[in-house]
Amino acid sequence: MHDLRRQALESGKTVSRRAQSKQPSPSSSRPNSAPPSRPQSRNTSRAGSDDEEGGNQSDETSFSVNSIDEILLHDKNDKPIEAWRAELADRIAELIDRKRSSTQGREKCLTMYIRILTSQYAEDEIRGKEIELVAAFLKSIKAESSEKETALAIKALAITLITSPSDLIYDAASAPLRQTISDSLSMASKTAAIHALGACTFFGGASEGEIVENMAYLLDIVSSDGEQISALDACQPVTAAIEEYGFLATLVDDLSLESEEAIEAFADQLSSSFPEVQIAAGENIALLFEKSYRLLSSDDNELGPISNYSPEDVISDPDEDSSMPKLLQIYNPYRRIDQLMHTLSDLASLSTHRVSKKDQKALRTTFADVLNSIEFPTRGPRYQNAVSHETGKRYGSRMVVRIHQDGVMRIDKWWKLHRLHGLRRMLQGGFVTHYEQNEVVFDSLP
């Protein structure tokens, strides 16, 4: 596990390059790169979900990211340990060798490889073979022999990284992934590459500056409604860029100089006609507001004790007792707050015949949560004011992930929700297995 990822996950002290450029440093100075210009486009984009609940969007001539997920979830790998290990060893040898292999054969091999690595924790089985495997995946990605093989190879790259992180993989894979995002004619390949770039940045040894650079790249895609990557108004690539921006933003401690521009881009997507885009953008807005606050305690910490601040500067939940955590806002994430709150309020009470009942419910739930968190920063996703008869305390955030019968992971912060989304996109039904056995996954969502 590389030093940067451990630093970010354990201490949360990663700071963006632009924020660092404003800080005095006696030993070094960082270049203050100007943000790239963003095309002004009011078009909105449609996107389909590609996680384990993704819809059916495939036909014989159009291969989508959802198609991959359906293939992988078609049957579970419940073979005995020795059987799947032997199967995996054969598939690894086949992927690395590639001699006399056909496109269809590689597609089947990649499908089985991904299925095994998703449903099983196989770090021991692939240790020492990562570089050869990545080289094989990159050959398929660059060749683009078929849309299906390319998308599967990209997904195989991501699941290999989350199984066995390596400091060396980011440098090898980031450029080919960006080239696929920019140049591929396939929306499925672009989408898969955007998600893989997020995984590669998170787990593959990207530097602090490279994390923020890729966030800016993803924001360019969002701001241009996909036009920057020749995917204007294409549904999946734009939503993937929104989602991966949020995933990577959880690694960066100080986004004070990026926040205004990012929230403006996501606020623009709130006017989309398509719920998937709106929900992803809304969750990113909630995250960026959350990151503008720091936890205060009665003891000395990096911000000093609570007694150093006037009561109006210290934020607490009016419905909670005085023992609950208190926050201090260290920067203003967005200036046009009144207009934003009006838009969020409209979405939280949406009622229209143009949107299905299911989508209306999802929109209302999400944006009620986003609105609640901005108004009351101590509250996370799915916060409920109801009081428990057993404890006498408010239920608070009630979003949980159950780990078998006894384990419960409470998702009470937006950064946790973004990590959960990101891990589930990669692991799908194998999330619980990896959470229990894979230290990388456990450390990413403690």
Secondary structure, DSSP 4 states (H G I P E B T S, - for coil): --HHHHHHHHH---B-HHHHHTS--SS-----PPPPP-------------STT------SS---HHHHHHHHHSS-----HHHHHHHHHHHHHHHHH-TT--HHHHHHHHHHHHHHHHHS--HHHHTT-HHHHHHHHHHHHHH---HHHHHHHHHHHHHHHHHS--TTHHHHHHHHHHHHHHH-S-HHHHHHHHHHHHHHHHHTT--HHHHHHHHHHHHHHHHTTTGGGT-TT-HHHHHHHHHHHHHHHTT-SB-TTTHHHHHHHHHHHTT-SSHHHHHHHHHHHHHHHHTTEEEE-SS--TT--GGGS-GGGEE--TTS-TTS-EEEE-S-S-S-HHHHHHHHHHHHT---TTS-HHHHHHHHHHHHHHHHHHHSTT--TTEEEEEPTTTSSEEEE--EEEETTTEEEE--SHHHHHHHHHHHHHHGGGHHHHHHH-HHHHHH--
